[in-house]
């Protein structure tokens, strides 16, 4: 397991040149990348630029003691997870308690045993790596929980969450927010005639068109069944209608391999746009887009309709 941490970066902060040199040589001999600093202020600046995997921190230093350095590290959202191992000549219990209180993970008194310190360093690096791996896995699972497994678009749950936040942001910034609801025309007929596997292929093909047509900050979701929703921040009604028309043409041009090469897919779309002159909430904006979608279906399908505020 020791090989895992060969390239770990360790920061050493000690105002005594002999101690700093000893720790740099000792840790460098263990194949760690070592950054040494004689002052806490210097270490904080360096950590902000290149966060280390572990910090070995003296307490009794001029300008800013180790307790304050640790407090500032833990107050910084980007640095708070870096483990801090205190190394100090202070041996009073109250000093050790204070070190843990400000966020330290361990405390080693000077003069220290080299073998013991190396062992503690390895343990805390291992714990840090496990925590980082867990954090990465948690973020990955959270991301997966927001994705529709079939289409790779965001799912309905994520859409509901982001819709509210995007609408609130549009209200704060005085910008527009457009919503497009897309419904596949006669999708039940496709499933009944060709089977659900073909129906799934149709949904995936439409999702691919959505992926390719939107800006990086637009949101495309599968709302349920054969219905998709798009959120277009800072997009006026004219722009949203243009997006919808291009998508309608693009989806209609989708081609499939035999035996469904003659299958033509069309969609109906309803568009509604919030502007700073309007008073609405998520439900009312969605209702307006849904009414426009109903009108598109009523008017013959394969068309785009805008909400009539």
N, C-alpha and C positions, 0 to 999 in steps of 0.2 A: 504493500500500500504506500510505502514511502516514495515510490517513483511518481505517484500522482501529484506530489507537491514540489517537485524539483524546481519548477519555474515560478513558484509563488513569490509574490513581492511582499517583503517585510519592511516596514518603516521603523527605524530606531531613533528615539528622541532622548538625548542625554547631554547635559551641558558640560560634563567632564570629558575632555578629549580622550583620556586613556580608556575610560569605559566605552565610549562610542567606538573607538578603534577596535577594542576587544570584541564587542558584539558584532561589528561589521565583519571582522575576520572569521569569527566563529560561525556565523550564519552563512556567510559566503562560502565557507568550507563545506556546508551542507547543501550546496547547489541552489540556494535561494538567491533571488535578486534583492539586494539590500540597499535601502535609501537611508542615509544617516543625516540627522539634523541636530544642531546644538541648542535650538530655541523652538518653543512651542508654536510661536507665530509662523515661523518658516515652515514647520511641519503641516500646519493647517492649510496654508496656501498650496503646498505641494500635493496634499491629499485631495484638495478640490480639483486639481488638474489631472491627477492620476491616482485614483483610490487604491491603496494597497490592500492585501489580503489580511494583514495582521499588523498591529502597531505595538511595539514595545516602548513603554513610556515611563520616564523618570518623573518624580513628583517635585522635588526641591530644585526649581530652576528659576532664573531671573526673568523679569518682565511678565511671565505668565506661568503659573505652576501647572503641574500635570493634571490636577483636579479640574482646573478651568479648561484646559485643552480637551479633556474628555467630555466635559459638559457641552462644549461647543460642537464637538463631533456628533454627539448624540442628539443635538438640537437641529442638525442638518439632515434633511430627509434623504439626501443622496449619500451620506456618510455614516448614518446612524447604525448600520448593520456591521461595520468593521469592528472585529473584536479587539479590545484593548487589554494588554497584559501589562500591569504595572510592575516596574522593577525599581525598588527604592531602598535606601538605607533606613528609612523610618520603620521602626518595629513595634510601635504602639498599636494596640488593638483598635483604638478609635481611628487611626489613620487607615488601617486595612478596611474597616467598616465603611469609612467615607469613600474609599476607592471603589468598593462594590456599589455603594449608593449612587455614585455619579455615572455608573455604567460599565465599570471594568469587569472582565470575565475571570481574571486571575491576579494573584499578587505574589511576587517573588522578592525576598529580601536580599540585600547586598551584605556581604559578599555572597554570590550565588554559586552553586555547583553547575558546571557547564553541562554535564550529562543530563541533570535534572531539567535544566532550562530548555535544552534541545527537545527533550521528551514532551515538555509542556507545549512548546511551540508546535510540534507535530500534531499533538492532540487537538489544539485549538484550530489549526489549519484544516484538519480533518472534519471537525464539527462545522466550520465555516463552509466547506465544500458541500457537505450534506445539506446544510441549510440553503445554500444557493441552488443545489439540484432540486430540492423540494419546492423552492419558490418558482423555479422555471417550470417544473411539472404542474404546479398549481395554476400558473398563468396559462399554460398550454391547455389544460383541461377546461379552464374557464372560457378560453377562446373557442374550443370545440363545442362547448355547451351553447354557444351563440350561433352555431352553424347548422344549416339544414343538411342532413347527411346525403340526400340525393343530389341536390343542385349546387352545393357549396356556397350558396348565398346565405346571408344572415337569416335566422329564423324569426318566427313571429314574436317570441319573447324579447329578443334583442330589439326588434323594430319598435315595440311598444315602449321600451326603456329609452331608446335614442330619440324617438319622436317627441316626447315631452321635453327633453333637454334641448333639442334643436329649435323647437318652437319658442321656448323661453329665451334662448340666445337671440333669435330673430327679433323678439320683442325688445330685448335690452339694447340691441345694436341698431334697431330701426331698419332692418333689412327684410327682404321677402323670403318666403319658404314655400316651395311648391311640392305638392303631393300628387303622385300618379298611381292610380289603381289599374292593374292590367288583368284582364280575365281572358282565358283561352276560349275561343268560340267553339261551341259544340264539342267540348272535351269529353263528355259522357259518351257521345257517339263514337269518338275515337277509341275509347276504352272498350266499348261494347263490340265494335267491329274488328279491331285489330288486337285487342288484349291489353292488359295493364303494363306489360313490358314495353310495348310501343308507346303507351301513354307516358311512361317514365322517360323514354328517349326524347319525346316531344318536350317535356318539362326541362330536361337537361339542355337541349338545344336552345330553348328560349333563354335559359339562365346564362348560357355562353354569350348570347347576343347582348344581354344586359351588362355582363362583366365588361365587354369590349366597348360599350357605348357611353359609359358614364365617366365623370371626373373622379379623381382620387378621393375627394371628400363627399361625393354623393353616396347614398346608402340604398342598396338593393336588397330586398328581402322576399323570401317566399312566405306569404301570409297564411297560406293553407290551401291544400288541394291544388287547383289549377289557377290560383290567384297570386299575383305578385304585387308588391308595392315599392315605389321609389320615392325617396326624399331628396330634393334638390335644393340645398341651402343657397341663399343669395341668388335665386333664380326667379325672375318675374314670370308672369303667366305666358307671355309671348315665347320666352325661351323654353319653358316647360312644354308648351304645345309643339314646338319644333322638335324637341327630344322625343316626344311621344310619336309624332308622325314619322320620324326617321326609324324609330324602333318598329313601328307598324310595318313599314316597307321592308325593313331588314328581316323581321320574323317571317313575313310572307314569302321571302325569297329562300328560306331554309330548304335545302334538298336532303333527301334521305336515300339510302342504298336500298336495292331490291330486298324484300318484296314490297316495300312501301314507297317506292320511288315516285308514285303519283300522289302521295299525300301532301296536301297544301295546308299550312297552318295560318290561321288569322287570329288576331286578338282585338278586343274592344277595350278602350281606355277612357277613364274619367280623370280629369285634371282639376285641382283646386289650388289656389295660391293665397297664402297669408301675406298681407302688406301692413305697413305701420298704421295705415288709416283704419284698419279693421279691428274689431274686438272678437276674438274667438278662442277656443281651446282645442285640444286634441280631438275630442269627440265631434265638435261641430265642423272642423276642417275635414275630418275623415268622412263625415256624413255628406258634406258637399261633394267630395270627390266620388263617393259611392252613388250619389244621385246622378252625377254626370255619367258615370259608367252605365247606370240603368238606362239613361237616355241613349247612349251609344248602342246598347243592345236593342232597344226599342226601335231605333232608326235604321236597323238593318245589319248591325255588327260590322266588324272590320273597319272601325272608324274611331276617331278621337272626339270627345266632347268636353267642353270646359264648363265648370260650375257657374251657375247663374246666381251671383250673390244678390 
